[in-house]
Amino acid sequence: MTVKLIKAKHTPKKQRVCAYVRVSTTNSSQLDSLENQIAYFTNLYGNRDDVTFVGVYHDKGISGSTDYRPSFQAMIEDCRKGQIDLIHTKSISRFARSTMTILEVSRELKVFGVGIYFEEQNINTLSSEGEVMLSVLASLAEEELESMSANQRWAFQKKFQRGEMVINTKRFMGYDVDDKGELVINEEEALVVRRIFHLYLDGMGLHRIAKQLNHEKVPTVTGAKWYDTTIRNILRNEKYKGSALLQKYFQDGVNGKKRLNEGEVEQYLIEDNHEAIISKDDWQVVQEKLNQNSRNQGTNKIYRFTGLLKCQYCSSTLKRQVSYKGKIVWCCSKYIKEGKVSCQGMRVPENDINDWQIQTAVTVIERIEDGQKHYSYSSKEGTGNNATPYQRENQSSRLLSGVHRPRRTAIKL
């Protein structure tokens, strides 16, 4: 008997490699750079027989300081699924700006046996010294970003001191920007702005103005619906009187969110910066009226029924409002924000529930008898049609009758 050894055929498994590239803006020079990076990796791996090239994942117009990068997230998910063995990227800064993000991602992928190769630094995260070097270099990359961010803030500060503005008119009704970067009136939109100011001066409230504009299908600058907050923002905007307040918002750190400037950093007021849509006198009267209404209303905490009244139709909280006739009513907050498409709404006059003694949230029950409205409340949890209307009816429910209806000068602040 003769035994012959037949060696097993061993076909080595090809390493599956992908590339990741990113540019932070969408200007033409950076987009050219993106195309060049994609071409570089495609040529590098296109003719190699020892690897399987998965392709190039790329994000454009997105900063490396944010984790919200669609292609980046898709690449990491494919790594988790076992479809990639190695990520090749040009540098640490192209992969991510945050040291924490780089280390967290590299450690997670290391568990799956996936490495990241940073070409400029010649680091492979699967190597023994890879993480130590990566931690040091990533910190340097983050410091570089902080320095760049500080330089950018300094540049903007100098612009503000010179009275130069940076304005996005896509979210700013009434003006366009000409070729010189100057604000010029958009007459069609300016008609809407003037109308809002005049309606408010004539005694119409913010909610009623928004409701009327929505009813007439008047478009907002963003295409969204009109809300009382939208109207208030327009009435508060100093640009409509020809002035410009610079640095209303500021970036809270390198990776922080944009925050409303409430004195944390300097502001600059430019008087007579551009042609006004509203006279300074009318604008000032509107500010005084807004301030007076705010003082009259105070904070929500002082109202005895705040947070205690629920709509019988959708269970949303009823919100206190002062009608244009001066009457206090409690209205469905969902109806106020979204209209009849979400809830048929209810308006409960405060005079008709003044004698209610409640300490916990209740559902307000509105019923009509002989063409007149009665109000009571129920402590039962649940929305309108599921609640028992008369489970706990307040004995003092009242009967409601009647019908219900330039020269630029930058001033440091």
C-alpha positions, 0 to 999 in steps of 0.5 A: 500500500502506497500513501501519497500526500496531496497538498491542499491548495491554499488560496490566500484571502485578498484584503478588502480595502476602501478609501475615505476622503472628505472636503469641508466646503463646496467651493470649486477648488475643494471639489477639484481636490475631492475629484483628485483624491478619488482618482488617486485611490482609484488608480492606486488600487485599480490594477492591484491583484493582491487586494480587493478594492471596495471603493471610495467613500466620500463626504463633501461640504461637511466639517471633520469636527462633526460626526454627522457624515453620511458616507463616513457612517455608511463606511463604518457600518459596512466595517461592522458587517464584515465587508471591509478589512482596511480603511485607507485615508490621506491623513488624520485630519481628513478622517476626523478632527476630534481626537475622541472620535478618532480613538473611539472609531479606531478602537471599535474597528480594531475589535472587528479586525479592521484597521485604518491606515493614515498615509501622511503619518504612516500609521496603521491602527492594527500595529502595536505602536499605532494607537500611541502614535495616533493619540499624539498626532490626533491631539495635534490635529485637534489643536490645529483646528482650534488654532484655525477656529480662533483665527477665523473668529479673529477675522470675523471680529475685525470685519465686524469692527469695520462694519462689514456684515456676513448675512444669509438672505435665504432665511431673511425676508425683505432683502437681497444681497447685490454684487457688492454684498450690500443689502437691497430691498426685495419689494415683493417680500417687503410688502409682507414685512410692512403688513406684519408691522402695520397689523401689529401696530393696529392691535392684532396679536402675533398668533392672529397675524400668523393665522391670517397669513397662513389662511391667505397662503402667504409664503414664508422665506423658507417655505414653512408655515407662519408661527407666532415666533416667526412674526415676533422674530420679524418684529424684533429684527433691527435690519428693517429700520436700516440698522444691523446688529453684528454677532448675534450668535457665536460658536461655543468652542471648536465642536460646540453649537451656535449659541445666542449671544447674551453678552458672552462676546462683543456685539457691534451695532451699525446705524443707517447701514442700508435702506429701511423698510420700516421707519425708526419711529414705527420700529421703536413703537413696536419694540415698546409694545412687545416689551409691554406685552411681555411684562404684562404676561410675565412668565408662565409660572405665575399663571394658576392654570399653567400646565393643568388644562388639557385639550379634550380632542388631542390631550395637548396642554392649553396655552394662555393667550390674551385676545385682541379684545383684552380677554384671557383665553386658554387655547390648545397649543397643538392647534396654535402651532399646527392648525386644524389639520392636527386638532379642531382646537378649543378656546376656553375663556378664563372668566368661565373657569375662574372658580375651578379649584384644581391642583393636578392636570385635568381634561377640559370638557366643552359641550354645546347645549341649546347653542350655548357652551358649557365647560367642565373637567375630567380627571380621567387620563386619555384623549378626547374620544376615549375619556368619559366627559362627565366622570368628574364634572365641576359643579360650578361650570358656567354657562357661556353665551354670545359669539366668540371672535447709508452711513456706517458707524460700528458701535461696540456694545 
